[in-house]
Amino acid sequence: MTKSTSIYDLDGKPELKVAIPLGLQHVLAMFAGNIAPIMIIAGVVGLSIEDKVFMIQCAMFVAGLVTLIQLYPVGRVGARLPIVMGTSFAFVPTAIAVGESYGLPAVLGGSLIGSLAEIIMGFFVKPLRKYFPPIVTGIVLVTIGFSLFPVGINYFAGGAGAADFGSPKNLFLGFFVLIIIILLQRFSKGLLNVASILIGIILGYIVAIPLKKVDFSGVSTAGWISIPRPLKFGMEFRLDAILKFASVYLVVGLETLGNVSGITLSGLNREANEDEMSGAVIADGVGSAIGAFFNVLPNTAFGQNAGIVAMTKVMSRYCVATGAIFLMLAGIVPKFGAICAAMPSSVLGGAVMMVFSMITISGFKMISLAGFDDRNTIILAISLSLGLGFAQVPAATEYMPVVMKSFFGDSVVAAGLLALFLNAIIPQKEETEEETQAE
């Protein structure tokens, strides 16, 4: 039987001159999103430039490795679909809260043990989905976006604690990158559109050089080859950190299911089957555990790459695999990571503000799918007000029990669990015969 060379077949194996550009297109679309969470957390926990470079290396290496697992499953781990994995923004608020309280080892420990929640979810995808309707998932996404806005603005203004915080140069660079991204998203097509965030960052980086906002000293001292090694920062296991990460893993698992459905519907004209959905979610969890061992935040299926599949209809796993291998190769070159680490905070800020906004809007879209009836309005109002409110005024939790104080200290976890609880206890409205006939 002749092997397919079509880029539109899952098992299609086109020539490298065709496969490599298509694979790199996926890398360009996710590259900025993959390293930005690492740079944010590295700043929060106060890592040195060398350690930040090391984490960026690990993030690229792990993203490539876990993408290959999704493409070519190991047992039940993997969907056998053109899914691209990367560091998830969804965990950033929780990682910040844990990192500020306990440090990076607790972030990695919470990430490792918490990943079991998504792995278990993967084996029971069907019965668990009903507990996470659009109203619950939407509230979590909105809360993630809202809680990340202050982080984005800090970067936009030059980085919290910077001597020139809020200076005209910093704000200029932030707005420059943001405007470039908006223009490319609005008026360009193809690669320029899907890689708009990366292009905006590159142009902002170049403009920052004559403004003397880039320090290349770390690049000159970085080596050429270095293999990412696991457990460099160690691990610490805190129960509250583990529970916080576990709750976010459940929501991220649902997000992955949405991306899998989008890929199969657009590329194969069918719904994803149970093996594909289960394999994708299990690979999310296993990949995140691998990420924790390799010193980085959890990995998840990237929505923008699912969007590329929907737009191009390219389903060849071989093409995506070339991009995954490029990521792994980039992950063993410290100089590459050092160039990324030298990026001015305001340049990154201009890019992540767009990303955080899109996360929030995705949440509102999901909530609108659920509808704004009385029941959903109550769930939305209580979850957002208490989830976000106590996190913004931590002094109000001073006399709460330790568990409650920790719970309300993380807005994403608080809003998500409140939404889950309220959705379970508030009964659905029973339709009258007249309403049914009207529908």
Secondary structure, DSSP 8 states (H G I E B T S, - for coil): ------TTSTT----HHHHHHHHHHHHHHHHHHHHHHHHHHHHHTT--HHHHHHHHHHHHHHHHHHHHHHHS-BTTB--SS---EEE-GGGHHHHHHHHHHH-HHHHHHHHHHHHHHHHHHHHTHHHHHTTS-HHHHHHHHHHHHHHHHHHHHHHHTT-TT-TTTT-HHHHHHHHHHHHHHHHHHHH--THHHHTHHHHHHHHHHHHHTTTT----HHHHHS-S-----TTSS-----HHHHHHHHHHHHHHHHHHHHHHHHHHHHHHSS---HHHHHHHHHHHHHHHHHHHHTT---EEE-HHHHHHHHHH----HHHHHHHHHHHHHHTT-HHHHHHHHTS-HHHHHHHHHHHHHHHHHHHHHHHHHH---HHHHHHHHHHHHHHHHHHH-GGGGTTS-HHHHHHHHSHHHHHHHHHHHHHHHS------HHHHHH-
